[in-house]
Amino acid sequence: MSTDLTARTRDLALRHRTSVGLAWLLVLLIGGAVAVLGLGRLDQSFTASGGPGHRANQEVQERYGNGAAVAPLVAVASWPAGADVRAPGAAGRFGDAVRHAAGPGARTVSYAGTGDEGFLGGDGRTVYALVYPGAGEPDLAGLTAVEEAAVALRADLRSALPEARVEVTGVLPLQHDSAVAGPGPVALAVKAACALGLLVLLAAVFRSASGVLAPLLLAGVTSVGALVLVEAVAGFTEISFVVVYLVPVTALVLAVHRWAQPPGAGERSAAAAGAAGAAACAVLALFPASFLRSVGVAGLAVWAVGTAAALTLVPVLRSVATRSTRSRRTEGPAAAGRSRRTEGPAAAGRSPRAAGAAGRGGGRSGPVPAVCGLILLVLAAGAATQLRVGNPEATALVASGPARDGLDRLAAAGVPSGVLNPLEVLLPEGADPRAAAARAARVPGVLLAAAPRGDEWRRDGTAVVVVVPEEEPMTAAGAATVSAVRSAFAAGPVSAAVGGSGVVDRDLVDGVYGLLPFAVPAAALAALAVLALLPVPSGFPGAGAAAGAVLRAVLAALASAGALTVLWQWGPAGTGAVTGWVPLVVGVFAFCVSLDRSVASAAGGPPGAGLAAAGAGALAVLAVGIGPQVELALLVSGFAMAAVLDAAAGRRRTPPAVPARPTSRSSLQLV
């Protein structure tokens, strides 16, 4: 957007400030209601990838009504020492109790129905069964139904088998227990401290009530407007629910950063960064993968609404804050003289003391911190090459609770944790299930393969074979087993579709992350083309600075994935893997905020603005997300580390912009 056009847009907004303010207020109020009502239009499965496993799961779900991408419940029973779980009495009673407790429409498989000793523990007195509840799809409502089924199954089995120790575990019960545990007193205190710290940071930086409220208002209208646009697009194509996490955090960081910029140059840099960021996200949205399309559309919406707010609402809010500040000044002619020297929109809402400090300026950092920050960014980006995508390992999901008791019972009996994520092989009409099970059992890394004979496992001529791996699919050994099972059926005499909860992670790697070597350069080139070819802000150095800004944004996106790898996959938490969609969401966030900071910095923006915006974003997400739920903790820590890493790497010496007319500096130079 040209300098003249940004100035005309700002002047038009100031001439019609009442209408502009009312329009954005309507966006916030009416748009907020529309956004809440439209959340149901977003795909809530968190598993869509378009890969062969996803298609197999859809077919299993359509034919059998359960299972597929939803991991089964695992019922575990341990008899007292001396009991023979192989005896028809014990095995039969357990199998009958599981079938009865599972309810109508459920599919169950155990030692009683198959005779496969893979369903027995190594201690000789423990047996387990896989239970696919009759209801439950891979969306939020379906997962809730499975969690309720786990509670009912546990109660019914304990009533039916009073002589045995009975537990019910599984991926979903483990996740549910971590969610309901809630943060403890220390975590609650930290959350409160982070929320208070956000307000204190904004107050310290902007030195006024308007400086606290205005960025929050900007973030609110940007989030609401962007969500409405995303939900409108969801009426035409599949958009994942993960955008609900991406939009508000990105909007908040951009809002704080935009409010910190001086007038004139700030609006021009916002327009240039907005055009470049929108172009990059639009390219991501064109790739044929649901998650890439979703984060691309969400990023495009945030850039579009955020830039419109920066060009229209920000000048109006600054003018209101300036008039409010003038009305409180009662120091006489001397104060009036100081006001005329510092009043402009950049000084809006600041005290005379803050304005004086800003006038003296904040020094720019030298080359040593810049080099250290860049090295840190490169090292973190290098760690991203070791990222393992998948659900965290079962032992990392929750430390205690009923589901963890069941997992510990399995481990004590020598049953590997791979039983939590079995594969389901859907055989076409005419195929022999027993022969297919025998073929799968010969694959290295497979604990057992069973072909249950019940009607619930065979429908319309098709059949489902259960394949239980020894290792969880997010591990290297588990991933190799999944690939080997797929290869065994692809090369067999009968083509079969391999689905189940264990294939979702592999589909993400193959179907989504396999596109990133093409999607990331394409998005970066689109952003570079916009910055290099379109008119840019006054003081923007040109093509070299444009290339540097885009390169730093790409490094920031890669570094965010590397930080997740170091903290969670290698760190004390020992998750073994990072939930597949989290690095995508965090990476787009890091790219957007880094690009905005780099463009503003190259145009002569205040050096502390990026640090303040990063601090605000980190405190906000920590205030919301600190708690025992591992997947939420992964996301929250990713946002926080991405913001702080980029801000640290961005503290470099930047040439001051030469203003067209005297203007005051931003109060962010105080940072």
N, C-alpha and C positions, 0 to 999 in steps of 0.2 A: 504494500500500500504506500503511495507516495506521501511525502511530507505534507504537501498541500492538502491532500485528501484527509489525512489524520487531523490536521489543524481545523479544516472545515467541519469535520465530524464533531470534534470537541466543541467548537464554537456553536454549532447548531444545538448540541446537547445543553450547553449553558444557557442559550437563549430560551430553550423550552425545558428548563430544569424541572418544573413541576410535572409536566407530562411525562418526561423521561423517568422521574422517580416513581410516579404512579404505575407506569408500565412495568418497571422491574418489580414493584411491590406485588402486582398481579401475577407476575411470573413466579414469585416466591410462594404466594398463597394458593392460587388456583393450580399452578404447576405442581406444587407439593402434593395436593390432593390427587391430581391426575397421576403423578408418579407412583404414589402408594397404591392406588387402585390398579395400575398397570404392571405391577411387579409379576403378576401371574402370567404375563405374556412371555417372560424370559424362561429359557430352558433351565431347569433346576437339577439336571442329572449329574452335572460335574464330570461326566464320563464320555461325552460325545467326542468322537475323533474322526468318524467316517471310515475307519480302517476295517479290515476283515473281521476282527474280533467284535467290533461294535455291531456290525451287520449280523454276525452270528447270534449275538445276545438279543438283538431285536427279534430275530426269528424264533428263538427259544421263548422269549417273553410272549410273543403273539400266539404260539402254539400251546404252551404249557401254563402261561399266566404267572409264572414266578421264576425265581432263580436268576439265571443269566448274569447280568452285571452286579446283582446284589449278592454279596457273600452270604453263605448259609450260616445258620446258628450251629454251634457244636455242643451237643449234650454229652456230658462226661459223668460216668458213674464208677465209683470205686467200692468194691465189696471188702469186708474184713479179711484179714489174712486167713488163708486156708480155703477160701471159696474158689470154685472153678468156674471162671466166666465162660469157658468153652462149653460147659454142660448145657444141654438144651433148656433146662429149667431157667438158669440165670440169664443166658443169652436171649431166650425166647421172651422172658418176662420184660427184659429191658427193651427189646425191639417192639413188643406190643405196647408198652407204656409210652414209648416215644411216639408211635403212630397215633395213639389215642390222644396224647397231650398236644400233638402238633395241630390237630383239628382238620376239618374238611379242606380239600384243595391243596394240602401240603404234600411235599415229596420228602420221604425219609429214606436213608440207606444206612445199614449197620451190619455187624457181623451176622446177626440172625438171618438176614435175607440173602447174604452173599457167601458166607463161609470164609471170607477173606480175612486172614489174621492181621492184615494191616490195620484193621479196626480195633485191635487189642493192644494194650500197653505192655511194655516189657516187664512190668512187675508181676504179671500173671493175674492181677485182680482188678484191672481197670479196663473199661471198654468205652468207646465213644460212638456217636452217630452224627451224621450230617442231616440237618433239618432245613428245608427250604419252605418257609411259611407260605400259606395259601395266598396271602396278599403282600404286596410290596414291590414297588418299581423303583428304579434308581433316581428318584426325585425326593424332595424334602418330605412330602406327605407319605410316600412309600417307605422311606427309611424310618419315619415315626411309627408306621404300622409294624415294621420288623422289630423295632425296639420294644413295643408293647407285647409282641408275640414272645419275645425272649423272657419277659417278666412272667407271663402266664405259663410258658413252658417250664420254667424253673420251679414255680409253685406246684404245678400238677405232678411233675416227676418226683419231687420230694414227698408228695403225698402218696404216690403210687409205690414208691420204693423206699420205705422208711428204714430198711436195714442197710442201705447203701448211702455213701456220701455222694450227693448229686450236685453238679454245677452246670451252668450254661454260659458259654463264652462265644467269641466270634469277633470279627472286625468291627461290626456295628455296635454290639454291646460294649466293647472296649472304648470306642469313640464316645458312646453315650455316657459311660461312667465318667470319662474325663470332662465332659461338658457339664454334667449335673453336679460335679464335685464343687464347682465354684471357687473363686479365689479366697485364700485364707486371709487372716487379719493383716499380715505383712503385705500381701499383694494388694489388698484394698487400700492400705495406707499409701503404697507407692502409686496406685492409680489416682488417688486424690491429690497427691503431691504433683503428679504430672499435669493434671487438669489445672491446678492452681499455678503451676509453673508456666503453662501456656499463657494464662492471663497476665502473669507478672512479666513474662518476656515481652509481650506486646506492649504493655504499659511502659516498661523500661526503654523500649526502642522508640516508641512514638510519642511518649510523654503526654498523653491526653486520653480522655475517655473515647473520643472519636477514633483514635488510633487503635484502640482495642476492638471497638464495635465494627468499624468499617471493613477490615479484612474478613471478619467472620460473616458479615452481611454479603460481601462479594463472594465468598466461598459458598454460602447458602444458595444464592441465586444461580451461580454457575452449576452447582451440583444438581439442583432441581431442573433447570433448563436442559442440562445435558442428559439427565435420566429420561425426561420426556421425549427427547429426540431419539434416544436409544430404543425406548419402548415402541416408538412409532416404526422404527426400522424393523423391530422384532415381529411386526405384523406381516412382513414380507419374507424374512429369512430367519434362520435359527440364531439366536443370540444367547450366550450363556449367562447364567446368573452371576458369574464372577465379576461382571462389570460393576455390580453394586459395591464392591470393595474398592475398585480402582477409581471410580469417579470422584467421590467426596475427598479422598486424600490428595489426589492430584489438584483438585480445585482449591483446596485450602492452601497448599504450598504456593501455587501460582498467584492466589489472591494476596497473600502476604508480600510476595515478591513484587507484584504490580503496585501495591500501595506504597511500597518503599521507594519507587523510582521517582525522579524529579519530573515535573510536568513537561510537556512537549516531547522531549527525548524519550521519556518513559512510554508515552502512547505510541510513538513511532517504533520503538523497539518491541513493544507488545504486538504491534501489527505485523512486523517482520517475523518474529518468533512464532506468532500464531499461524501465519501463512505457511511457514516451513514445517512446523509440527503437524498441521492439518494435512499437508501433502504426504508426509511420512506415514501417518496413521491411515490415510486413505489407501496407500499402497498395501499396507498390512491387511486391510479389509478385503482386498481383492483376492487374497490367497484362499484356496479351497480347503480350509480347515476351520472348524467351528470356533475353536479358541482364538486363533489368529484373527478371524473375522470379527469376533466379539470385542477383543481388546482394541482392534483397529477402529471399529465404529465408535467405541466409547471414547478413545483418545481424540478422534475427530470431533465428536460432540463437545468435549471439554474445551478443546482449542477454539471452536467456533463460538460457543456461548461466552467463554472467558474473554476472548478478544473483543467481542461486542460490548461486554461489561466494562472492559478496560478503556474503551474509546468513548463510552457514553456515561456510564454510572460513576466511574471514578472521578471525572471532572466535576460532576454534580455534587458528589459527597465531599470533595475537597472544598468546593465553594461554600457549602453549608458549614463545614468545619471552620473555614476561615472567618465567615461572618460571626459565628458563635464565639470565636476567639477574640475578635475585635470588640464585641459587645462587652466582654469581661475586663477589658483594659481600662484602668482608671488612673494611670500614672501621669497624665497631663501631656504637654507638648513634647517632652523628651521621649515618652513612650510612643507617641504618635510617630515621631521621626524614626524610631527603631522599627516600628511596624511597617512603615513605607519601604524601609530597606529590606525587610525580610518577609513581607506578607505573602506573596504568591501561593499558589496551590501546594508547592512542595513544603512550605512551612506551616500548612494548615494543621491546627489542632496541637501545636507544640507550644510549650511555655517559652518566654523570652530567654530563660537560662538554656533550654535545649537548643533554641535557635542560635544562640551565641556559640555554644559548643560546636554545633554543626558548621557554623561559619568558619571556625578555626580548622575544621576538617579532621578526618581520621586518616592517618597515614596508610599507604598501601603496602602490603607485605612485599618483602624482597624475593629474590630468586630461590633461596634455599628452601623455604616452606613450599614454594610452588613445585620444585623438583621432588621433594619428599612426598608431596601429595600425589604427584603424577606417578611416582614409583609405586606407591600404595595402590593406586587405581589399576596399574598394569599387573601387579602381583595378584590382586583380587580377580581381575579378569582371567588370568592364567588358571586360577583355581577353578573357574567355571568349567574348564575342559574336563574336570573330574566329577562334575555333577551327575548324580544318579537320580533319575526321575522315578517316582513311585510313592505309594503310601508309606508312611513311616513304619518301621518294624513293629510287630505287635507288642514287644516288651517296652517300647518307648511311648506307647499311647497313654497309659495310665499306670500309676504306681500301686494303687489299691482299689478294692471294690469287688463286687460279685463276679464280674467278668474276668478280672485279673486272677481271682481265686481259681476259676476254671482253667485259665491258661497255665497257671503254676501247677495245677493238678496234672495237666497233660505233660508238661515238662518233667515232672517228678516221675511219671510213668514211662518216660522215654519216648513219648510221641512227639515228632518234630512239628514245628509251628507252621509248616507248609500246609497242614490240613485246614487252616483257616481260609485259604484261597484256592479251592479246587477248580479244575477246569471242567467244562461240560462239552462233550463232543456230540453234536447233533447229526445223527445218521439219516440218510435219505431212505425212502421206501425200498424195501427189499434187502437192505444190508443186514448182516448178522451181528447183533450186538456183542455176543460172546467172543466172536473172532476179533471184533474191533477192540474189546477190552484187553484181550491177550496181546494184541499188537502194541497197545499203549503201555502195558505193563513191562514190556521189554525195553522201553526207552530208559536210558540212564537218568537217574534222579527222580524217577517215579516211585512213590511209596506203594501205591495200589491203583488198580483200575477195575471198576465194578460195572456190571451191566444188570441193574435191578430189573426184576421181572414184573413188577406191579403195573397195573393199568396207568398209574400216574406217570410212569416213565416211558410209556409207549402210546403214541397217539397218531391216528390217521396214517398208519403205516410207518411213521418215523419212530426213532428211539433215541434216548439220551444215555450216554455212557459217562460215568463220573471218573475223572482222573485226578488223583491226589498227589501233588509233588511233595518232596521232602523239604524243600526250602521255599521260603516266601519269594514271590515273584520279583520284588524289588532288589533282591540280592543278585550277585553275578551268577551264582549257581542256579538260582530259581529262574532267572531270565533265560539261561541256556536250556533249562528243561522245557520251558514254554515253547521256545523255538524248535526244539527237537520233536516235541509232540506234534506241532504244526507240520513239520517236515514229514513226519511218519505218515500222517493222514493225507498230505498232499501227494506223496509218492505211492500211496497204497492203491489197491484195485478199486476201492470205492471212495469217491470224494466226500469228505465230511467237513462240516463247519466247526471250528474250535472256538468256543466262547467261554464264559464264566468270568468270575471276578478277577482271576489271575491274568487275563489277557489285556485288561484295560491299560495297565502301565506300558506294556509293550506297544500297544496301539498309539499311545501318546508319543512315545519315542519315535516310532516309525512314521506315523501320520502327521505329527505336528512338529516335533523337534527336527525331523528330517527336512522340513521346509525352511528352517531358520537360516541355513547357509545361503539361501536365495532371497528370503524375505528381508533379512537385516540389511544386506548391501543395497537392495532395491529401495527400501525406505530411506536409508542414508543418502542415496543419490538423489532421491526426490527432494529431501530437505535441502541438500546442497544446491541443487538447481534453483530452488526458490530464493535462497539467500544470495546466490551469486548473480542471478539474472534479473530479479525484480528490484525496484528501487528500495533502498534500505535506509535506516535511520541516519540522521546527521551524526557524523563522528564514527560510523561503522567503517573499519579499515578496508573492507573489500573481500575479494575472493579468498585470500589467505586466511583471514580471520573466520570466514564462513566455513572453510574446510576444517579449521581447528575446532570450531564450535560443534560441528557435526561429529568429528572424531571423538571429542570428549564425551558427547552424548552417547555414542555407541559404547565407548569404554565404560561409562557409568552403568549402562544396561548390563554389560557383561560382568562388571565388578559386583553388581547386586547379586547375581547368581553365584559368583564366587564366594561372596560373604556368607550366603546361605549354606554353601558347601562346607566352609570352614567352621561355622558356628554350630550347625546342626548335624551334618553328615559325619564330620570328623570330630566335633566337639564333645563335651561331657554328656550331652543329651543322647548321643549315639543313635539317632533315628535311622541311620543306614541309607536313607533316601529322603528326598524332598518332594512333597506332594506336587504332582505334575503340573497343575495350573498355576501354582504360586510363583515360580520364577518368571512365567510369562507376564503375569499381572505386575509384579514388582519391576521387571525389566522395562516395560512400557512406561511405568511411572518414573523410573530413573531417567529414561531417555527424555521424557517431556520436561521435567524440572531442570535437567542439566542444560538442555537446549535453550530454555527460557533464560536461565542464568547467564549462559555464555554469550548470548546475543546482547543482553542488557549490559553485561560487563564490557564487551567489546565496543559498545556504543558510549562508554564512559559512565555507566551507572555506578552507584555507590558500592564500594567493595564489600561492605558488611551486609548488604541486602540478602545475598544468597545464604549466608550463614544464619541470619535471623529466620528466613523462610524455612530453612532445613530444621532449625531448632523447633520452630512452631509445629511443623509436620511430625517430627519425631515425638514430641510431647503429646500431641493429639492422639496419635495411634497407640502410644503406650497407655494413655489414660483409658482408652476404650478396650484394648485387647489383652492387657496383662491378665493371665489366668492359667489354669491347668490344661486347657484344651490345646493339644499339640499343633493341630493344623492352623488354628487361629494365631498361636504364638509364632509359627513359621511366617505367616503373612505379615504380622505386625512387626516382627523383628526385621524382616526384609525391607519393609517401607522405611523404618527408622535408619537402618544401616545404609540404604541407598541414598537417603537425603544427606546424612552426615558425611559419607564418603565423597559425594560430589562436592559438597560445600568445602570440605578440606582440600580437595584437589583444585578447587577453583580460586583459592586465595593466591592470586598472582598480581604482578604489577600491571596495571592497565592505564593507558594514557587518558587523561581527563578529556571529556568532551568540550568542545568550544561552543558555548551557547550563542544563539543568534541575538539574544538580548540578555541583560543581566537577570539571572535567576538564582534563588537560594539553593543550597545543596540539601539533599535529603537528610533527615535526622538519623538515618541508618548508619551514617558515618560515625556515630557514637559507638557502634559495636566494635 
